[in-house]
Amino acid sequence: MKTKFLSLILLCLITTSLWAQATKNAAAMADVRKRLTQIYEKDQKERAAYDAIERQYGWGAKESQDARQKIKDMDKEHLTEVEKIIAQVGGYPGKSVVGQPLDQVAFLIIQHSVDRAVHEKYLPMVTEAAQKNELDKAGVAFLTDQVKVQKKEKQVYGTQIHINNQGQKDVYPIEDEANVDQRRKQMELEPMAAYLARMGVKK
């Protein structure tokens, strides 16, 4: 009888401990989702404000330059916060961790960084997340091309666009361009012609 009583007490302690741990984990994930939401909302708000300033004053105006610097400072702060979240959850904060659409936030902040080393550092993590269906494949395509262009190499999926010497939008060189639509389809991207038309690139 005594043995059964002790076993019951032990079972209750284990159950209580597991419940407390589950509650703690749920609270931690709720906090992560809250922080990602705050990051995304501020990111979009500041970028919308910058777009309005640039339309009003022009790209080269001091007001626009100041707004761009504000964006850069914000991006650095957000990257620091996202890196803390990645460390906290032990990997990319994807669909199974934070749900949709918050699974896109960490990628967005990584992509916004002007530091090429950041893109190269997190490309394998982003790629793995997409392979596990934790992130849309399109994100991998954009970041892959971003790294390629930064390294002066031909891009793979044709996602990167720039302003050429004639002041017009143009697409950076693409490797094996004849088959780019096949690769884009694999990454769940629209056909190249439709993408260029949507982005205002005349080819």
N, C-alpha and C positions, 0 to 999 in steps of 0.2 A: 504493500500500500504506500509506504514511504517513497519507494522508488518511482512509482507511478506519479506521485505528487511532485517529486523533484523534476521528473521528465516534463510534466505539465507546465511547471514554472519556467523551465528552460525553453520550452516551445513558445511560451508567451513572450519571453524576453527576446527571442530571435524574431518573432513576428513584429514586435514593437520596434525593434532595431531596423528591420527591413522597411517598415512603414515610414519611419522617420527619415531613412535614407532616400526613399522614393519621393517623399514630400520635399526634402531638401533639393533633390535633383530637379523636380518639377518647378520649384521656385527659381532655381538657377537658370533654367531654360526660358522661363517667363521673363526673367531679367535680360537675357540675351536677345530675345525677340523685341523687347522694349527698346534696347539700345540700338539695334539694327533699324527699327522703325524711325527712331529719332535721327539717326545718321541719314537715312534716305530722305526724310522730309526736309531736313536742312539742306542737303545736297541739291535737291530739286528746287527749293525756294531760292537759294543763292544763284543757281545757274539761270533760273528764269529772270531774276533781277538783273543779272549781267547782260542777258540777251536784250532786255529792254533798254539798258544804258547804252549798249553798243548801237542799237537801232537809232537812238536819239542823238548820240554824240559822234558816232563813227568809231571805227576800229582803233585809229591812232590817237584819239583824244585822251587827255590826262584822266578824265573820268573813267574811260574804258580801261586804261592801264591800271588804275587803282583797283577797279573791280576785278580784273584778272588776277592781280596780286592777292586779293582777298580770297578768291577761289583757290589759288595755289596753297595759301596758308590753311584753308579749311581742309583741302585734300590731304595735306600732311597730318593734320589732327585726326581726321577720319581713318587714315591708314593705320596710325598708331592704335586707335581703338579697335579696328578690325583685327589687327595682329594679336591683340589681347584676347579677343573673342576666339580666334583660331586656336590659340594656346589653351584657352579654357575648355573648349569642346574637344580638343585633341584632333583637329583636322578641319576640313572645310565645313562651314555651317550651312549644310545643304537642306534639301527638302525634308528628309526624315528627322532633322534636328530642329529646324525653325519653320518649316512649311513654306508654302508659296504665298505671295511672291517674294518673301524675305530671303529666299535662297539666292536671289540675284544680287543682293546688296553688297556682299563681300566682293564678288567679282567686279561689280561696278566701281567700287573704290580702288581695287587693285588696278583696274584698267585706267582709271583717271590719273594714276601716279605718272609724273613726268620722269621718273627714275627707271631707266631701262633694266637695272639690276633687279628691281621689284618685280617687273613683268617676267623676267627669266626665272626668278626664284619661285614664283607661284604658278607658272605655267604647268609643271608636272602635277601639282595639287589640283588645279582646276580641271586638267585633263582626266585625272583619276575620278574626280567627282562626277564629271559628265558620263564616264564609262559606267559608273554605278547608279546612274539616273538621279544623282543628287543635284544636278545642274543641267540646264539646257545645253545641247551640243553647240549651238550657235556661239555661245560665249567662248568656247575653246577656239573656234575658227577665228574670231576677232582677235583674241589675245595671241594666237599663233602668228597671224599676219602682222600684228603690231611688232612682235619680237623680230620677225623676219625683216621688216622694213627698217627697223632701228639698226639692224646689223648690215644694212645695205644689200640684202638678199631679195630675190623675187618672192613675192607673197604666194601663198598656196590657194587661198579661197577668194581673193579679190575683194576683201572687205575694206581695205584702206584707200582713202581718197585724199588728194592734196590739191593745192592751187598751183598750176603750172606757170611757166614764164610769160604766158599770154594773159595771165590773170583769170584763167578759167579752171573750173573743177576738172580733175583728171584722176584716173585710177593708177596706182603704182604698178609697175611691171608684175606680171603673173607668170609663174612657171607652168609649162604645159598648158597654155591658155585654152587650147582646143578642147580640153577635157575638164575645164574648171567647173562647169555646171554639174558634172557627175559628182565631183567632190563636194560641191555646195549642197547637193541633194542629200548626201550622206550626213551632212551637218545640219540638216533641216533648215537650209537657207533657200530663199527664193532664187529663181534663175538670174544669171548675171545681168541680162538685158533689163529685166524688171527692176532690179536693184539700182542700176545706173540711172534709169529713167526716174525712179523715185527720189534719188539723191541729186538729180539735176545735172548729171554728167552726160555730155553730148559726145557720142562715139560714132 
